[in-house]
Amino acid sequence: MKSIKTGAARHLFVSKEDILREFGLSANEVKVYLAALQMGSSKVQPIARKAGLLRTTTYEILGLLTEKGIVSSHIRSGIKYFDAASPQNLLHILSERKQKLLSILPELESLTALTHEKPHLELYQGRDGLKTILDDIIKTKPREICTISSAKILDVLTFYFPHWIERRIEAGIFARVLQQKVQPIQEMKLRDKTHLREIRFLPPSFKINTHTQIFGNKLAILSLQMEELVGVIIENKWIAQTQQSFFDFLWNSSKK
């Protein structure tokens, strides 16, 4: 007849040695602890014989168990005796370990958070790649996007970009835009109110060859060089926050 494989059934066959090893003791430490527990107050040699280990090995292990608070020792008539701690004391030790772990839990969780905050980067190429990036902005549905852009975006995505603006408006996404003061953009600015947008102009000395969008915890950068159309999305709140601060500084310095 086959044995039942349920968790409850398996638990019935778990030995005390196995459980003590889960407590954090090595195989030999378990042997010595159980031997000392059975012997009562005893010298090293009887404990070693009961555990089936060498005297020197047993003595070293008794020292380790003493450090862990599982064994205590005393001198009687010049001879060292060892006493195994009550099994109930193991619960007390386990409780202390739990409390120590709880005390550093916030620090451990903060380390996990740092790991989670590693930047996530996606690279796209060609016109279709740039469109994918802009599509992601609509899908994300931020309340606001902040844009620093060259007017070249109108040449690179001639038919797509005006349609994308319509989709942004339909999604209710407000746009703050820093642009070059050139005629096509000046004409666009006249429609700011109906296009859920505010355009401000950068000084002529500020050269832009890219289209940058800051939205939520993401930063999108599109290269607008016809010979090499590439774009990236970087998802990381620290990078996004830094770029947002940079944008706000330029925004407050720009002309309406």
C-alpha positions as CSV (number, residue, x, y, z in Angstrom):
1,M,0.0,0.0,0.0
2,K,1.4,3.4,-1.0
3,S,2.0,5.9,1.7
4,I,-0.2,9.1,1.7
5,K,1.7,12.1,0.4
6,T,-0.3,14.8,2.1
7,G,1.4,17.5,4.2
8,A,-0.2,16.2,7.4
9,A,0.9,12.6,6.7
10,R,4.5,13.7,6.0
11,H,4.5,15.6,9.3
12,L,3.8,12.3,11.2
13,F,7.1,10.9,10.0
14,V,9.3,14.0,10.9
15,S,11.7,13.0,13.6
16,K,12.7,15.1,16.6
17,E,16.2,15.2,15.0
18,D,14.8,16.7,11.8
19,I,12.8,19.4,13.8
20,L,15.9,20.3,15.8
21,R,17.9,20.7,12.7
22,E,15.2,23.1,11.4
23,F,15.7,25.0,14.6
24,G,19.2,25.7,13.4
25,L,21.4,22.9,14.9
26,S,23.8,20.8,12.9
27,A,23.5,17.0,12.9
28,N,26.3,16.6,15.5
29,E,24.8,19.4,17.7
30,V,21.5,17.6,17.7
31,K,23.2,14.4,18.8
32,V,25.1,16.1,21.6
33,Y,22.0,18.0,22.8
34,L,19.8,14.9,22.9
35,A,22.5,12.9,24.6
36,A,23.0,15.7,27.3
37,L,19.2,15.9,27.7
38,Q,19.0,12.2,28.4
39,M,22.1,12.1,30.7
40,G,21.1,14.9,32.9
41,S,24.0,16.7,34.6
42,S,27.0,14.9,33.2
43,K,30.7,15.1,32.3
44,V,31.9,15.2,28.7
45,Q,32.8,11.5,28.3
46,P,29.4,10.0,29.0
47,I,27.7,12.5,26.7
48,A,30.3,11.7,24.0
49,R,29.6,8.0,24.4
50,K,25.9,8.5,24.3
51,A,26.1,10.7,21.2
52,G,28.5,8.4,19.5
53,L,31.2,11.0,19.0
54,L,34.8,11.6,20.0
55,R,35.3,13.3,23.3
56,T,37.2,16.3,21.7
57,T,34.4,16.8,19.2
58,T,31.7,16.6,21.9
59,Y,33.6,19.1,24.0
60,E,33.7,21.6,21.1
61,I,30.1,21.1,20.3
62,L,29.1,21.6,24.0
63,G,30.9,24.9,23.8
64,L,28.9,25.9,20.8
65,L,25.6,24.9,22.4
66,T,26.6,26.9,25.5
67,E,27.0,30.0,23.3
68,K,23.6,29.4,21.9
69,G,22.1,29.1,25.3
70,I,21.0,25.5,24.8
71,V,23.5,24.0,27.2
72,S,24.9,25.3,30.5
73,S,27.9,24.2,32.6
74,H,29.1,24.2,36.2
75,I,32.2,23.0,38.1
76,R,31.8,20.4,40.9
77,S,34.8,19.1,42.8
78,G,37.0,20.5,40.1
79,I,35.2,18.7,37.3
80,K,33.1,20.4,34.6
81,Y,29.6,19.2,34.2
82,F,27.1,20.0,31.4
83,D,23.4,20.4,31.6
84,A,21.0,20.5,28.6
85,A,18.5,23.3,28.7
86,S,14.9,22.4,29.1
87,P,13.1,21.8,25.8
88,Q,10.8,24.7,26.9
89,N,13.8,26.9,26.8
90,L,14.1,26.3,23.1
91,L,10.8,28.0,22.6
92,H,12.1,31.0,24.6
93,I,15.2,31.1,22.4
94,L,13.1,30.9,19.3
95,S,11.0,33.8,20.5
96,E,14.1,35.9,21.2
97,R,15.3,35.2,17.6
98,K,11.9,36.2,16.3
99,Q,12.0,39.5,18.2
100,K,15.5,40.2,16.9
101,L,14.4,39.5,13.3
102,L,11.4,41.8,13.8
103,S,13.6,44.6,15.0
104,I,15.6,44.6,11.7
105,L,12.7,43.8,9.5
106,P,12.1,47.5,8.3
107,E,15.8,47.7,7.4
108,L,15.6,44.4,5.4
109,E,12.5,45.6,3.6
110,S,14.2,48.9,2.7
111,L,17.0,46.8,1.0
112,T,14.3,44.9,-0.9
113,A,12.8,48.3,-2.0
114,L,16.2,49.4,-3.3
115,T,16.4,46.3,-5.4
116,H,12.9,46.9,-6.8
117,E,13.9,50.4,-7.7
118,K,16.5,49.4,-10.2
119,P,15.8,51.2,-13.5
120,H,13.9,49.4,-16.1
121,L,14.9,50.3,-19.7
122,E,13.3,49.6,-23.0
123,L,14.9,50.4,-26.3
124,Y,13.0,51.0,-29.6
125,Q,14.1,51.7,-33.1
126,G,12.6,53.3,-36.2
127,R,9.4,55.3,-36.6
128,D,7.3,52.4,-35.4
129,G,9.5,52.2,-32.3
130,L,8.9,55.9,-31.6
131,K,5.2,55.4,-32.0
132,T,5.2,52.5,-29.6
133,I,6.8,54.8,-27.0
134,L,4.2,57.5,-27.5
135,D,1.4,54.9,-27.4
136,D,2.8,53.8,-24.0
137,I,2.1,57.3,-22.6
138,I,-1.5,57.1,-23.6
139,K,-1.8,53.6,-22.1
140,T,-0.3,54.8,-18.8
141,K,-2.9,57.6,-18.6
142,P,-0.9,60.1,-16.4
143,R,-2.8,63.2,-15.2
144,E,0.0,65.3,-16.7
145,I,3.0,64.9,-19.0
146,C,5.9,67.3,-19.2
147,T,7.6,67.6,-22.6
148,I,10.8,69.2,-23.9
149,S,10.8,68.8,-27.6
150,S,12.3,69.9,-30.9
151,A,9.9,70.9,-33.6
152,K,11.4,68.1,-35.6
153,I,8.9,65.8,-34.1
154,L,6.4,67.2,-36.6
155,D,8.6,66.2,-39.5
156,V,9.5,62.8,-38.2
157,L,6.0,61.7,-37.3
158,T,4.1,64.0,-39.7
159,F,0.8,62.1,-39.8
160,Y,1.0,60.2,-36.5
161,F,1.8,63.0,-34.1
162,P,-1.3,65.2,-34.7
163,H,-3.5,62.1,-34.3
164,W,-1.6,61.3,-31.1
165,I,-2.4,64.8,-29.7
166,E,-6.1,64.0,-30.3
167,R,-5.8,60.7,-28.4
168,R,-4.1,62.5,-25.5
169,I,-6.9,65.1,-25.4
170,E,-9.5,62.3,-25.4
171,A,-7.6,60.6,-22.5
172,G,-7.8,63.8,-20.5
173,I,-4.0,64.1,-20.2
174,F,-2.8,67.7,-19.7
175,A,0.5,68.6,-21.3
176,R,3.1,71.2,-20.2
177,V,5.4,71.7,-23.2
178,L,8.8,73.4,-23.6
179,Q,9.4,74.1,-27.3
180,Q,11.5,76.0,-29.7
181,K,9.9,79.3,-30.8
182,V,9.4,78.5,-34.5
183,Q,6.3,79.2,-36.6
184,P,4.7,75.7,-36.5
185,I,4.9,75.7,-32.7
186,Q,3.6,79.3,-32.4
187,E,0.6,78.2,-34.4
188,M,0.1,75.2,-32.2
189,K,0.2,77.5,-29.1
190,L,-2.9,79.3,-30.3
191,R,-4.9,76.1,-29.7
192,D,-3.5,75.4,-26.2
193,K,-6.8,75.8,-24.4
194,T,-8.7,73.3,-26.6
195,H,-5.7,71.0,-26.7
196,L,-5.3,70.6,-22.9
197,R,-1.9,72.1,-23.1
198,E,0.4,75.0,-22.2
199,I,3.4,75.7,-24.4
200,R,6.2,77.8,-23.3
201,F,9.2,78.8,-25.4
202,L,12.8,78.1,-24.6
203,P,15.5,80.7,-25.4
204,P,17.1,80.4,-28.9
205,S,20.4,79.4,-27.4
206,F,18.8,76.2,-26.0
207,K,19.4,73.6,-28.7
208,I,17.1,70.5,-28.8
209,N,17.4,67.5,-31.0
210,T,15.2,65.1,-29.1
211,H,11.6,64.7,-27.9
212,T,11.5,64.1,-24.1
213,Q,8.4,63.1,-22.1
214,I,8.2,62.8,-18.3
215,F,5.1,60.9,-17.1
216,G,4.7,59.3,-13.8
217,N,7.8,57.3,-12.9
218,K,8.8,57.1,-16.5
219,L,11.1,59.1,-18.8
220,A,10.8,58.7,-22.6
221,I,13.6,60.1,-24.9
222,L,13.2,60.0,-28.6
223,S,16.1,60.8,-31.0
224,L,14.8,62.8,-34.0
225,Q,17.7,62.3,-36.3
226,M,16.3,60.9,-39.6
227,E,19.3,58.6,-40.1
228,E,19.0,57.0,-36.7
229,L,15.5,57.0,-35.2
230,V,15.8,55.5,-31.7
231,G,14.0,55.9,-28.4
232,V,14.1,54.7,-24.8
233,I,11.7,54.4,-21.9
234,I,13.4,54.5,-18.5
235,E,11.2,53.5,-15.6
236,N,12.6,54.7,-12.3
237,K,11.1,57.2,-9.9
238,W,14.4,58.7,-8.9
239,I,15.5,59.4,-12.5
240,A,12.0,60.7,-13.3
241,Q,12.0,63.0,-10.2
242,T,15.4,64.4,-11.1
243,Q,14.2,65.1,-14.7
244,Q,11.0,66.6,-13.4
245,S,13.0,69.0,-11.2
246,F,15.1,70.0,-14.3
247,F,11.9,70.5,-16.3
248,D,10.3,72.7,-13.6
249,F,13.4,74.9,-13.4
250,L,13.3,75.4,-17.2
251,W,9.5,75.9,-17.0
252,N,9.7,78.7,-14.5
253,S,12.5,80.3,-16.5
254,S,10.7,80.2,-19.8
255,K,8.4,82.7,-21.5
256,K,4.7,82.1,-21.9
